[in-house]
Amino acid sequence: MLYALHQHIAPSSSLESALTDLKKIISHRIQTHFDEQYVHFHQWLNEHFNGNLVKQDVLDKIPQLQHPDEWIILMLALVPHISPNFFESIMHEHLPKGGDFAEFGGVKGTNHRSMLPTGETVQFILAGTNIEERLNVHRYFAEDHFFFKQNILWLEPVKEGEPLMSGRIILAEDAVDKILLNKETTPRFGLDFPAKRISTEMNWDDAVLNVQTAQQVKDISTWLQHHHYLFEDENLKRKVKPGYRVLFYGPSGTGKTLTAALLGKEFQKEVYRIDLSQIVSKYIGETEKNLESVFRRAESKNWILFFDEADALFGKRTNVQSSHDKYANQEVSYLLQRVEDYPGLLILASNFKTNLDEAFIRRFHAVIHFPMPNAAERLLLWQKALPASLPPDETVNLQELAKQYEMSGAAILNAVQFATLSAYAAKQTHLSKAFLIEGIRKEFIKEEKSI
């Protein structure tokens, strides 16, 4: 067991070698700073490491890494996760009597008691006091750099008026796990990531969809399979925006969530359902902040995003009668833009199409209705829902049940589940009509309908 675990952890020799190299680099910069020497930093790197920094095993999980500067930045961000006293030990060698060294940057964490590196730390190590070279460091934290685009690392926002580069370097949790433990991390649901992964054991054969609905869902599959050709075309790639936006609307239990999960299963993409109770905040600006954390991560992973009960977030904008209305409308405007910029498949689900803002409707590539199943579709749902090990007895007429009781697919499955458990509890070897009718009655009570 221990051997298997160690097989997935970056070898300690690789980590030690990487930390030793980083220490040499930092010590060199500090020493030349105190000696007031100017040394061409990248020339020195080439002479001492011969281009081997980015080839070390410990960082081979980040294939985009090409430049020694990027290796140094990534190692600086990684160090607090494996060697808390790393920076302090170097400082003690050069400042044995202590003292403030503001040029090095760094901040104290809330729980972490040692120094955490900042953008200023990167500037000092890569550029020293050279103004032009320090400004050049900004590009590694720009939105078009793969660090940010792939959600690997970024600078923590700072208070208004403070230097941008004084923000600490944030290394994404899944990047830490990938580098150190060689594993992909499933994000944990919480306030900073208000989304849950959804999946299904069912297949497309289990989904009973209206003919027109099924055809429109097939159009989504076509986009998922072939959309890359659009961006290989010299004409279309300049005009077509990335991403595909779809609205699923219709009553609860008609297959909206199942369809999203099946699309993810078919194309081996993770599907994340946005938890609206965690997203929507009464505090101004918090909704956008909560949602942005999901979008940022999803963009780097090519996930399918599924917004259930979407009218809570994407509802109609109101006339501005108060400051609350003003900011609510700003949230909707933000969401309009963010949804349009998402490069993957984004699905919004609502019970009623009319509840959504018309500006959103215009931005959808497809608007797909999931109606209540008709009698023929209900018959199929009943047939597919029956347990394999508990056949119905002679009292059960599925065609009659399908014709008489208007129910969604989810309600039919619930009724069968109740009847199956009741039959086992009664030690019966067959499924009886009485138990099925009782299951139907319970579903109707939930919907405040009479049987």
C-alpha positions in Angstrom: 0.0 0.0 0.0 2.8 2.4 1.0 4.7 1.5 -2.2 1.7 2.2 -4.4 1.3 5.6 -2.7 4.9 6.5 -3.2 4.6 5.6 -6.9 2.3 8.6 -7.3 4.4 11.2 -5.3 7.1 13.2 -6.9 10.4 11.6 -6.0 12.0 13.3 -3.0 15.4 13.5 -4.9 13.8 15.5 -7.7 12.2 17.9 -5.2 15.4 18.3 -3.3 17.3 18.9 -6.5 14.8 21.5 -7.6 14.9 23.3 -4.1 18.7 23.3 -4.2 18.7 24.9 -7.6 16.1 27.5 -6.5 18.2 28.3 -3.4 21.3 28.8 -5.5 19.3 31.2 -7.8 17.9 33.2 -4.9 21.2 33.4 -3.0 23.0 34.6 -6.2 20.5 37.4 -6.6 20.7 38.5 -3.0 24.5 38.4 -3.0 24.8 40.4 -6.2 22.3 42.9 -4.7 24.3 43.4 -1.5 27.6 43.6 -3.4 26.0 46.1 -5.8 27.1 44.1 -8.8 25.2 44.0 -12.1 25.2 40.5 -13.6 23.2 39.5 -16.6 20.8 37.2 -14.9 19.7 35.0 -17.8 23.3 34.6 -19.0 24.3 33.5 -15.5 21.4 31.0 -15.5 22.5 29.5 -18.8 26.1 29.2 -17.6 25.1 27.4 -14.4 22.2 25.3 -15.4 22.7 24.9 -19.2 18.9 25.1 -19.9 18.1 22.1 -17.7 15.8 23.9 -15.2 12.6 23.3 -17.1 13.5 19.6 -17.7 13.4 18.5 -14.1 11.0 15.6 -13.2 9.2 17.5 -10.5 7.6 19.9 -12.9 7.0 17.6 -15.9 3.3 17.8 -15.2 3.1 21.3 -16.6 4.0 20.7 -20.3 3.5 24.4 -21.2 6.6 25.3 -19.1 9.3 26.4 -21.5 11.2 29.3 -20.0 13.5 29.3 -16.9 11.6 32.4 -15.6 8.4 30.3 -15.6 10.2 27.5 -13.8 11.4 29.9 -11.1 7.9 31.5 -10.6 6.3 28.1 -10.4 8.9 26.8 -7.9 8.5 30.0 -5.8 4.8 29.4 -5.6 5.3 25.7 -4.8 7.9 26.1 -2.0 5.5 27.0 0.9 3.7 23.8 0.3 6.8 21.6 0.8 9.3 23.7 2.8 7.8 26.3 5.0 11.1 27.7 6.3 12.7 27.9 2.9 12.9 31.6 2.4 13.7 32.4 6.1 16.7 30.0 6.0 18.2 31.8 3.0 17.6 35.2 4.6 19.4 34.1 7.7 22.5 33.1 5.7 22.7 36.6 4.2 21.3 38.6 7.1 22.5 36.6 10.2 21.6 39.6 12.5 18.1 39.9 11.0 16.7 43.1 9.6 14.1 44.2 7.1 14.6 43.4 3.4 11.7 45.1 1.7 13.2 44.5 -1.8 12.5 40.8 -1.5 8.8 41.3 -1.1 6.7 38.6 0.6 3.9 38.6 3.1 2.8 36.6 6.1 -0.2 34.3 5.7 -3.2 33.8 8.1 -2.3 30.2 9.1 1.1 29.8 7.5 3.6 31.3 9.8 6.5 31.7 7.3 6.9 34.0 4.3 4.7 33.7 1.3 6.2 35.0 -2.0 4.6 37.9 -3.9 4.9 39.3 -7.4 7.6 41.6 -5.9 9.6 38.5 -4.9 9.5 37.4 -8.5 10.6 40.9 -9.7 13.6 40.9 -7.3 14.8 37.5 -8.3 14.3 37.8 -12.0 15.2 41.5 -12.4 16.9 42.9 -9.3 16.5 46.6 -9.3 16.5 47.0 -13.1 13.3 48.9 -13.9 12.8 47.7 -17.4 13.3 44.1 -16.5 11.0 44.5 -13.5 8.2 45.8 -15.7 8.8 42.9 -18.0 7.9 40.4 -15.2 4.3 41.6 -15.4 3.7 39.6 -18.5 3.9 36.3 -16.5 0.8 37.4 -14.6 -1.1 38.7 -17.5 -4.4 37.2 -18.5 -3.0 35.9 -21.8 -0.2 33.9 -20.2 -0.8 30.2 -19.7 -0.4 30.5 -15.9 -3.6 32.5 -15.8 -5.4 30.9 -18.8 -4.8 27.4 -17.5 -5.7 28.4 -13.9 -2.3 27.3 -12.6 -1.2 30.4 -10.7 -2.1 34.1 -10.4 -1.5 37.1 -8.2 -4.0 37.7 -5.3 -5.8 41.0 -5.8 -4.7 43.8 -3.4 -6.4 46.6 -1.8 -7.0 49.7 -3.9 -3.9 51.9 -4.0 -1.4 49.2 -3.2 1.0 47.9 -5.9 -0.3 45.1 -8.1 2.8 43.1 -7.6 2.5 43.1 -3.8 -0.2 40.5 -4.1 0.9 37.0 -3.1 1.3 34.2 -5.7 -1.7 31.8 -5.5 -0.9 28.3 -6.8 -4.1 26.4 -7.6 -4.8 23.4 -5.4 -5.1 21.1 -8.4 -1.7 22.3 -9.7 -0.1 21.5 -6.3 -1.7 18.0 -6.4 -0.6 17.4 -10.0 3.0 18.4 -9.4 3.5 16.8 -6.0 1.1 13.8 -6.0 0.7 13.2 -9.7 -3.1 13.2 -9.4 -6.1 15.1 -10.7 -8.0 16.8 -8.0 -11.8 17.1 -8.0 -12.7 20.6 -6.6 -14.3 20.6 -3.2 -17.8 22.2 -3.1 -17.9 25.2 -0.9 -18.3 29.0 -0.8 -15.2 29.5 -3.0 -16.4 26.8 -5.4 -20.2 26.6 -5.4 -20.6 23.8 -8.0 -21.0 20.0 -7.8 -20.1 17.4 -10.3 -23.0 15.4 -11.7 -22.8 12.1 -13.5 -25.1 9.2 -14.3 -24.9 5.4 -14.7 -27.7 5.6 -17.3 -27.2 5.6 -21.1 -29.0 7.3 -23.9 -31.3 4.2 -24.2 -32.6 5.0 -20.8 -33.6 8.6 -21.8 -37.0 8.9 -23.4 -37.1 12.3 -25.1 -39.6 13.9 -27.4 -38.6 13.5 -31.1 -37.9 17.2 -31.6 -36.1 17.5 -28.3 -33.9 14.5 -29.2 -33.0 16.0 -32.6 -32.0 19.3 -31.0 -29.9 17.5 -28.4 -28.2 15.7 -31.3 -27.2 19.1 -32.6 -25.3 19.7 -29.3 -23.5 16.4 -29.8 -22.5 17.6 -33.3 -21.0 20.8 -31.9 -19.1 18.9 -29.2 -17.6 16.5 -31.8 -16.8 18.9 -34.6 -16.6 22.5 -33.3 -12.8 22.6 -33.6 -13.2 22.7 -37.4 -14.8 26.2 -37.1 -11.6 27.6 -35.7 -9.4 25.9 -38.3 -11.3 27.7 -41.0 -9.6 30.9 -42.2 -12.9 32.8 -42.6 -15.1 31.4 -39.7 -12.4 31.6 -37.0 -12.5 35.4 -37.2 -16.3 35.6 -36.9 -17.5 32.7 -34.7 -17.3 33.0 -31.0 -16.1 30.1 -29.0 -18.5 28.2 -26.9 -22.1 26.9 -27.2 -24.9 28.1 -25.1 -28.2 26.2 -24.7 -31.4 26.7 -22.8 -33.3 23.6 -21.6 -36.8 24.5 -20.4 -39.8 22.5 -19.3 -41.3 20.9 -16.2 -39.3 19.3 -13.5 -38.4 15.6 -14.1 -38.5 15.7 -17.9 -34.8 14.9 -18.4 -32.9 18.2 -18.4 -30.3 17.3 -15.9 -30.0 13.7 -17.2 -29.4 15.0 -20.7 -26.6 17.2 -19.5 -25.0 14.3 -17.6 -25.3 12.0 -20.6 -23.6 14.6 -22.9 -20.7 14.7 -20.4 -20.6 10.9 -20.3 -20.6 10.5 -24.1 -17.8 13.0 -24.7 -15.8 12.3 -21.5 -16.3 15.8 -20.1 -17.0 16.6 -16.5 -20.3 18.3 -15.9 -20.7 20.7 -13.0 -24.0 21.9 -11.7 -24.0 25.4 -10.3 -25.5 25.6 -6.8 -27.6 28.7 -7.0 -28.1 28.9 -3.2 -24.4 29.4 -2.9 -24.0 31.6 -5.9 -26.7 34.3 -5.3 -25.7 36.7 -2.6 -27.4 39.6 -1.1 -24.1 41.4 -0.8 -23.2 43.6 -3.7 -20.5 42.1 -6.0 -20.5 38.8 -4.2 -22.5 37.0 -6.8 -20.1 37.9 -9.6 -17.1 36.9 -7.3 -18.7 33.5 -6.5 -19.5 32.8 -10.1 -16.1 33.9 -11.4 -14.3 31.2 -9.4 -16.3 28.6 -11.2 -15.9 30.1 -14.6 -12.1 30.5 -14.2 -11.6 26.8 -13.2 -14.1 25.5 -15.8 -12.3 27.4 -18.7 -9.0 25.6 -18.0 -10.6 22.2 -17.7 -13.2 22.4 -20.6 -16.0 21.4 -18.4 -19.7 21.5 -19.2 -21.4 24.0 -17.0 -25.1 23.4 -16.0 -27.1 26.1 -14.4 -30.3 24.6 -12.9 -33.2 26.8 -12.1 -31.4 29.5 -14.1 -34.1 32.1 -13.7 -32.8 32.8 -10.2 -29.6 34.1 -11.8 -30.6 35.0 -15.3 -34.0 36.4 -14.7 -35.5 39.5 -16.3 -33.9 42.8 -15.4 -36.1 45.2 -13.5 -36.8 48.9 -13.8 -34.3 50.8 -11.6 -36.3 52.0 -8.6 -33.6 51.5 -5.9 -29.9 51.0 -5.6 -30.6 47.2 -5.1 -32.3 47.1 -8.5 -29.3 48.9 -10.0 -26.8 46.4 -8.7 -29.1 43.4 -9.6 -29.2 44.6 -13.2 -25.4 45.0 -13.1 -25.2 41.3 -12.0 -27.3 40.3 -15.0 -25.2 42.4 -17.4 -22.0 40.8 -16.0 -23.5 37.3 -16.4 -24.5 38.1 -20.0 -20.9 38.9 -20.9 -19.4 36.0 -18.9 -21.7 33.4 -20.4 -21.0 34.7 -23.9 -17.2 34.5 -23.3 -17.3 30.9 -22.0 -15.5 28.7 -24.5 -17.2 25.4 -23.7 -20.7 24.0 -23.5 -22.9 26.0 -21.1 -26.5 24.8 -20.4 -29.1 26.8 -18.6 -32.2 25.0 -17.3 -35.5 26.6 -16.3 -39.1 25.4 -15.8 -40.3 28.4 -17.8 -38.7 30.1 -20.8 -40.6 33.3 -20.2 -38.9 33.8 -16.8 -35.5 34.5 -18.5 -34.2 37.9 -19.7 -34.7 38.3 -23.4 -31.1 39.4 -23.8 -30.1 35.9 -22.7 -32.5 34.2 -25.1 -30.9 36.0 -28.0 -27.5 34.7 -27.1 -28.5 31.0 -27.0 -27.4 28.8 -29.9 -30.4 26.5 -29.1 -33.5 26.7 -27.1 -34.8 23.2 -26.3 -38.2 22.4 -24.9 -38.5 19.3 -22.6 -42.3 18.8 -22.5 -44.2 16.4 -20.3 -44.1 13.0 -22.0 -47.1 11.9 -24.0 -48.9 8.5 -23.4 -46.6 6.6 -25.8 -43.5 8.1 -24.2 -44.9 7.4 -20.7 -45.3 3.7 -21.7 -41.6 3.6 -22.7 -40.7 5.2 -19.4 -42.7 2.6 -17.5 -41.2 -0.2 -19.4 -37.6 1.0 -18.9 -38.1 1.7 -15.2 -39.4 -1.7 -14.1 -36.9 -3.8 -12.0 -35.2 -6.6 -13.8 -35.4 -9.0 -10.8 -39.1 -8.3 -9.9 -41.5 -8.8 -12.9 -45.0 -7.3 -12.8 -47.9 -9.6 -12.0 -51.0 -10.1 -14.1 -52.8 -7.1 -12.5 -50.3 -4.6 -14.0 -51.3 -3.0 -17.3 -48.5 -0.6 -18.2 -50.4 0.8 -21.2 -53.3 1.6 -19.0 -51.1 3.3 -16.4 -49.3 5.3 -19.1 -52.6 6.5 -20.6 -54.4 7.3 -17.4 -51.7 9.1 -15.4 -49.8 12.1 -16.7 -46.4 11.9 -15.1 -42.8 13.0 -15.8 -40.0 10.4 -16.2 -38.7 11.2 -12.7 -42.1 10.7 -11.1 -42.6 7.4 -12.9 -39.1 6.2 -11.6 -40.0 7.3 -8.1 -43.3 5.4 -8.2 -41.6 2.3 -9.4 -38.9 2.6 -6.7 -41.7 2.9 -4.0 -43.5 -0.1 -5.5 -40.4 -2.2 -5.7 -39.4 -1.6 -2.1 -43.0 -2.3 -0.9 -43.0 -5.6 -2.8 -39.7 -6.7 -1.2 -41.0 -5.6 2.3 -44.1 -7.7 1.7 -41.9 -10.6 0.6 -43.6 -10.7 -2.8 -42.0 -12.2 -5.9 -43.8 -9.9 -8.4 -44.7 -6.2 -8.7 -48.4 -5.6 -8.1 -50.7 -2.9 -9.5 -51.7 -1.9 -5.9 -48.1 -0.9 -5.0 -47.7 1.0 -8.3 -50.9 2.9 -7.8 -49.8 3.8 -4.3 -46.5 5.1 -5.7 -48.4 7.1 -8.2 -50.6 8.6 -5.5 -47.6 9.7 -3.5 -46.2 11.5 -6.5 -49.5 13.2 -7.2 -49.7 14.4 -3.5 -46.2 16.0 -3.9 -47.5 17.9 -6.9 -50.8 18.7 -5.1 -52.7 16.8 -7.7 -55.6 14.4 -7.1 -55.2 10.9 -8.5 
